[in-house]
């Protein structure tokens, strides 16, 4: 798996967030997008995911050595961000069943096992709208990390998590990410501690 950024730039109105990023991410491997608040980490991650277009430049994808179109990349990517929408009217059991009708869970896991891994078994039949912000973040992480995709994109993954939740995230990353291309947008080392490569967005102003 390979994602290549070719001279990517992004502008909001008259202001350039970042300019001329030329970089390749190759999996398996773990990369961190680093920078202060407002540096464009989340924006770049959405561009990499194909969720938002760049102002200039292009993103190229390779899957198993073959070029893949943007329209073909969705099944290969899992994404998690604090502001992403999930269907809160559903219970956790219903939501995971719905999610995994589109993407397969990792080998050896099913919905009930994933519920157990989240530590939310007692709340599995409650609407997600009743969950705390930390519980909702665990759901968002679970639907991304436990999907059988070669690319895992995480935006500030420990947002709203208490210490137990952070430790749970670290355990999941250690157990389920070593054979994937992982890109983490963060300015908190607890979130990208495992990343071997770092991309400093301040260099692209």
C-alpha positions as a printed NumPy array, in Angstrom:
array([[  0.   ,   0.   ,   0.   ],
       [  1.32 ,   3.444,  -0.914],
       [ -0.12 ,   6.959,  -0.769],
       [  1.799,   9.696,  -2.577],
       [  1.208,  13.41 ,  -2.077],
       [  2.314,  15.347,  -5.111],
       [  2.783,  19.053,  -4.363],
       [ -0.309,  19.235,  -2.148],
       [ -1.38 ,  22.718,  -1.043],
       [ -4.533,  23.895,   0.726],
       [ -5.993,  27.373,   0.944],
       [ -9.008,  28.669,   2.852],
       [-10.159,  31.924,   1.29 ],
       [ -6.955,  33.991,   0.914],
       [ -4.859,  32.068,   3.437],
       [ -2.625,  29.11 ,   2.646],
       [ -2.748,  26.459,   5.376],
       [  0.173,  24.513,   3.901],
       [  2.018,  24.537,   0.598],
       [  3.757,  22.083,  -1.703],
       [  3.775,  18.906,   0.374],
       [  5.566,  16.21 ,  -1.609],
       [  5.695,  13.007,   0.413],
       [  4.976,   9.282,   0.201],
       [  3.515,   6.987,   2.86 ],
       [  4.266,   3.293,   2.417],
       [  2.703,   0.449,   4.324],
       [  3.183,  -1.327,   6.528],
       [  4.455,   1.635,   8.502],
       [  3.35 ,   4.299,  10.973],
       [  3.562,   8.04 ,  10.325],
       [  2.708,  11.089,  12.435],
       [  1.446,  14.4  ,  11.063],
       [  2.695,  16.931,  13.601],
       [  2.058,  20.615,  14.172],
       [  0.448,  23.166,  16.43 ],
       [ -3.308,  23.73 ,  16.499],
       [ -4.354,  25.264,  13.205],
       [ -1.367,  23.922,  11.282],
       [ -3.575,  21.824,   9.015],
       [ -3.056,  18.307,  10.4  ],
       [ -6.73 ,  17.352,  10.29 ],
       [ -7.193,  18.977,   6.893],
       [ -4.277,  17.051,   5.418],
       [ -5.569,  13.783,   6.886],
       [ -8.967,  14.37 ,   5.246],
       [ -7.224,  15.096,   1.944],
       [ -5.267,  11.84 ,   2.271],
       [ -8.541,  10.013,   2.955],
       [-10.124,  11.497,  -0.168],
       [-12.723,  13.293,   1.948],
       [-11.607,  16.795,   0.976],
       [ -9.872,  18.067,  -2.179],
       [ -6.567,  19.949,  -2.107],
       [ -6.385,  23.426,  -3.599],
       [ -3.349,  22.363,  -5.617],
       [ -1.623,  19.045,  -6.254],
       [ -2.928,  15.497,  -6.249],
       [ -3.023,  12.338,  -4.145],
       [ -2.069,   9.022,  -5.743],
       [ -2.953,   5.605,  -4.326],
       [ -1.351,   2.228,  -4.987],
       [ -2.976,  -1.004,  -3.824],
       [ -0.996,  -4.213,  -4.295],
       [  1.276,  -2.4  ,  -6.708],
       [ -1.622,  -1.188,  -8.876],
       [ -2.801,   2.419,  -9.177],
       [ -6.228,   2.899,  -7.597],
       [ -8.69 ,   5.674,  -8.41 ],
       [-10.106,   7.863,  -5.645],
       [-13.482,   6.213,  -6.177],
       [-11.922,   2.804,  -5.464],
       [-10.037,   3.646,  -2.295],
       [-12.905,   3.725,   0.246],
       [-12.895,  -0.031,   1.003],
       [ -9.184,   0.164,   1.839],
       [ -9.36 ,   3.03 ,   4.365],
       [-10.566,   3.277,   7.967],
       [-10.884,   6.761,   9.464],
       [-11.415,   8.134,  12.961],
       [-11.707,  11.756,  14.057],
       [-13.317,  13.419,  17.089],
       [-15.795,  15.369,  14.966],
       [-16.879,  12.52 ,  12.718],
       [-20.548,  11.621,  12.722],
       [-21.806,   8.26 ,  13.91 ],
       [-25.433,   7.139,  13.993],
       [-26.211,   7.909,  17.619],
       [-29.826,   6.779,  17.387],
       [-28.544,   3.213,  17.11 ],
       [-27.318,   1.081,  19.968],
       [-23.668,   0.048,  19.928],
       [-24.622,  -3.465,  18.827],
       [-26.788,  -2.079,  16.009],
       [-24.163,   0.448,  14.935],
       [-21.353,  -2.082,  14.715],
       [-23.611,  -4.504,  12.841],
       [-24.436,  -1.734,  10.377],
       [-20.804,  -0.628,  10.024],
       [-19.494,  -4.128,   9.447],
       [-22.056,  -4.711,   6.712],
       [-19.886,  -2.327,   4.656],
       [-16.422,  -3.296,   5.898],
       [-15.3  ,  -6.638,   7.229],
       [-14.005,  -6.879,  10.791],
       [-10.431,  -8.02 ,  11.288],
       [ -9.923, -11.753,  10.987],
       [-10.919, -13.608,  14.131],
       [-13.229, -10.862,  15.408],
       [-16.994, -10.477,  15.303],
       [-19.358,  -7.831,  16.628],
       [-19.727,  -9.408,  20.058],
       [-15.973,  -9.744,  20.518],
       [-15.458,  -6.129,  19.472],
       [-18.08 ,  -4.974,  21.964],
       [-16.187,  -6.872,  24.64 ],
       [-12.898,  -5.268,  23.587],
       [-14.4  ,  -1.784,  23.936],
       [-15.378,  -2.511,  27.524],
       [-18.919,  -1.326,  26.749],
       [-20.788,  -4.63 ,  27.058],
       [-23.179,  -3.324,  29.725],
       [-24.091,  -0.369,  27.486],
       [-24.235,  -2.308,  24.214],
       [-28.03 ,  -2.064,  23.941],
       [-28.302,   1.605,  24.898],
       [-28.499,   4.348,  22.234],
       [-25.063,   5.805,  21.537],
       [-26.63 ,   9.23 ,  22.105],
       [-26.712,   8.326,  25.818],
       [-22.957,   7.683,  25.908],
       [-20.393,  10.039,  27.391],
       [-17.929,  11.754,  25.057],
       [-15.231,   9.259,  26.052],
       [-17.479,   6.274,  25.345],
       [-18.362,   7.715,  21.934],
       [-14.672,   8.127,  21.147],
       [-14.076,   4.472,  21.981],
       [-16.834,   3.559,  19.509],
       [-15.224,   5.712,  16.806],
       [-11.842,   4.116,  17.429],
       [-13.326,   0.617,  17.418],
       [-15.09 ,   1.019,  14.077],
       [-11.796,   2.173,  12.538],
       [ -9.185,  -0.033,  14.209],
       [-11.202,  -3.258,  14.003],
       [-12.098,  -2.86 ,  10.31 ],
       [-10.083,  -5.076,   7.982],
       [ -8.43 ,  -2.301,   5.963],
       [ -4.761,  -1.828,   5.048],
       [ -4.926,   1.928,   5.749],
       [ -5.796,   3.376,   9.168],
       [ -6.113,   7.163,   9.533],
       [ -6.434,   8.57 ,  13.06 ],
       [ -7.052,  12.219,  13.908],
       [ -6.287,  13.059,  17.567],
       [ -7.41 ,   9.557,  18.593],
       [ -7.212,  10.095,  22.37 ],
       [ -9.593,  13.074,  22.406],
       [-12.026,  12.768,  25.348],
       [-10.41 ,   9.569,  26.624],
       [ -9.51 ,   9.114,  30.282],
       [ -6.294,   7.335,  31.278],
       [ -7.939,   3.918,  31.005],
       [ -9.135,   4.803,  27.515],
       [ -5.654,   5.972,  26.492],
       [ -4.172,   2.69 ,  27.719],
       [ -6.853,   0.807,  25.789],
       [ -5.934,   2.747,  22.635],
       [ -2.253,   1.894,  23.123],
       [ -3.117,  -1.8  ,  23.517],
       [ -5.252,  -1.79 ,  20.356],
       [ -2.539,  -0.061,  18.329],
       [  0.067,  -2.557,  19.515],
       [ -2.126,  -5.559,  18.74 ],
       [ -3.852,  -4.515,  15.508],
       [ -1.776,  -2.013,  13.532],
       [  1.677,  -3.462,  12.883],
       [  0.861,  -4.768,   9.397],
       [ -1.006,  -1.654,   8.208],
       [ -0.263,   1.815,   6.891],
       [ -1.158,   4.06 ,   9.848],
       [ -1.153,   7.866,   9.751],
       [ -1.865,   9.792,  12.959],
       [ -2.58 ,  13.538,  13.051],
       [ -1.62 ,  14.753,  16.514],
       [  0.4  ,  17.028,  18.756],
       [  0.215,  14.597,  21.692],
       [  2.974,  11.97 ,  21.885],
       [  0.597,   9.542,  23.636],
       [ -1.267,   9.292,  20.332],
       [  1.678,   8.78 ,  17.977],
       [  4.231,   7.064,  20.265],
       [  4.531,   4.119,  17.863],
       [  5.13 ,   6.166,  14.703],
       [  8.596,   5.793,  13.186],
       [  8.245,   8.664,  10.687],
       [  7.175,  12.243,  11.408],
       [  5.935,  14.94 ,   9.038],
       [  6.255,  18.464,  10.48 ],
       [  3.632,  20.664,   8.821],
       [  5.379,  23.84 ,   9.949],
       [  7.908,  23.129,   7.19 ],
       [  5.23 ,  23.62 ,   4.556],
       [  4.026,  27.136,   5.337]])
